[in-house]
Amino acid sequence: MKRTQTGTRSAMNHSKAVKKNIKKEKLANEAQTAADGKNSKEMYKKIRQIAGNQRNTNDLPLKDKNGINIYTVNEQVERWHEYLILNIESVDTQLPEAVDSAELSINTDPSTRKEITNALLEMKNGKSAGNDMSTADILKIGVNTTVDILKPLIDKK
């Protein structure tokens, strides 16, 4: 009797392991499909599921002020209401006083050729182009010409 019971248990354990592997293979295929479709959020979600690092926080009970778990929905809603009321009332709602613009040390003079040149040269090479399809590499090729074109546009207010 023990032998068949042990055999049945090992067969059940083997069956569970096979089902688990099938589920992991399915998740791996879904992760690959997400990766092929450039959906990184879904891909990493599937990877976390395969690794077993997923924690469902929806099932965790809320705790009251004393640290005792609250299981009923009505009590949880009351606790959230209490929590939000306490935090909203404790926040200082006064706006900071306006800062006098004379106190700020911001240079508002028109840009110099040297500043524009330095800004162009500090741009990183090899980055993708923006809406105007110009890359930093292209702008740096003829820095002087680029500065001649950009300076009137920058100084225009």
N, C-alpha and C positions, 0 to 999 in steps of 0.2 A: 504494500500500500504506500509506504513512504517513497519508494522508487518512482511510482507513477505520479505521485504528488510533486516530487522534485522535478521530474521530467516535464510535468505540466507547467510548473512555475518557470522553468528555464525556457520553455517554448513561448510562454506569455511574455517573458522579458525580452526574448529575441524578437517577437512580434512587435513589441513596443519600440524597440531599437530600430527595426526596419521602418516602422511608420514615422519615427522621428527623422530618420535619414531621408525619407521621401519628402517630408515637409521641408527639410533644410535644402534639398535639391531644388524644390519648387521655389523657395525663397531666393536661392542663388540665381535661378533663371530669371526671376522677376527683377533682381538687382542688376543682372547683366542687361536686361531689356531697358531698365531705367538708365543705365550708364550709356547704352547705345543711343538712347533718345536725349542724352545730355540733361537728364533730370537728376541732379546730384542729391537733392533733398530726399527723394524717394529711394535712391540707391543706398544712401547712408542709413535710412530707416530700415531697409531690408537687411543690411549688414548687421545692424544692432540686434535685429530680431534673430538672425542666425547665431550671433555670439551669445545671445541670451542676456544682454545688458539692458533690456528694456524694463522699465519700472512704471507700472500704471499708478499714477498718483490720484486718480479719481476715486479709488476705493479706500483711501486713507481717511479715517475719521478726523473731524475737526476737534480742537481742544479748547476748553473754556479758559478763563483767566487763571484758574487753579491748576491747570494741566490735566484735567479729567476729560476723557474722550466724550464727544457728543455724537450720538448716532442718528438721532431723528432729524428729519429735514427741517422741521419747524424750528427746533433749537439751533440748528446750524445757521439758518437764515437770521434768527435773532442775534446770534453771536457775530455774524458778518455785519449786521446793522450796527450793533454796539461798537465793534472794532472801527468801522468807518466813521461813525459819529465822533468817537474819541480822537481819531487821527485828524479829521477835518477841523475840529474845533481847536486842536493844539497847534495847527499851522498858523503862523503869523500872516494875516491877509493884507498887511500894509505893503504898499509898493515902495521900493527904494526911492529916495529923493533923486530928482533929475540931476545929472552931472552937467556942470557948466562946460560948454564946448571950448571955452578959452583955456580950461585946465588941461585939455588933451594935447599931447605933443605929436600930432599927426601932420606930416608934411603934405600939404595940399598944392604945392607948387607943381607946374607942369613937369612931366618926366624928362630927364636928360637922355641924350643919346647913349651915354655910358650906362645908365640904369637899364635901359631897354636891351642893350648889347649883353650886359651881365645876365639879365633874366633869360635871354635866348640861349646863352651858352650854358646856363645851369639846367636847362631842360634835358631830360633823360632820352638817350637814343634808343631806338628799337621799340618804342611804344606805339600802340595802334593810333590811327588818325582819328580826329574828331569829326564833327559834322561837315567841316569844310574840306575834309580829306587831305589836310596837310599834316605831315609828320614833323617832328622836331628835326629830324635829319635834313629834310628839305629846307626848313627855315634857317638852319645853321650853314648851309652851303654858301650862301651869299649873305653873310651877316650884315654887311654895310647896306646892301640893297634892301634887305628885309627891314632894317631900322629906318631907312628912308621912307618906305611904304607905311610902316606901322606908326611912326612918330606923329604924323598929322591925325591919324585915326585915334590914337590914344589921347592926344591933347584936345581933340574936339569934345566939347561938352554939351 
